[in-house]
Amino acid sequence: MTLENLFAIQKLQKLTPDGAAIRKLLAAAKRNLQDAQLPELSAENRFDASYKVIMQCAMIGLQANGYRLSTSQPGHHQTAIQTLPKSLGIDPSTMIVLDALRKRRNLNDYDGDPVPEALLAACFAHAEKLLTHTASWLSLHHRHLTD
């Protein structure tokens, strides 16, 4: 499915890419990655901060391509993650792992399931890698949005 197809079924909305908004999201993602390393926070809060980085990177990819999520539509986090191969060019196998992290985040948020240290470490590692990829992708494909 293309980004244009998701627009056609109202999962995405079109927008004009805004460099200031993208730089602000990139800065927020970097702060969240730092927060995810704070040992005084619970594993659940560090996991949330790591997951937030993943979502912010997904938003950056969509916005740089001229789209935003239709947040009134159910499943917008799932849509954001599933667009990553199209929006940021990540490998589909990585997207599958990130979607599994989304599901685990839902279990914690909605059912109170604890976050084991191994899951936290995996989420942090994927968030860190995606943030690095996002910054490189922006420099390569949309440098004008980061200057």
Secondary structure by P-SEA (a helix, b strand, c coil): ccaaaaaaaccbbbbcccaaaaaaaaaaaaaaaaaaacccccaaaaaaaaaaaaaaaaaaaaaaacccccccccaaaaaaaaaccccccccaaaaaaaaaaaaaaaaaacccccccaaaaaaaaaaaaaaaaaaaaaaaaccccccc
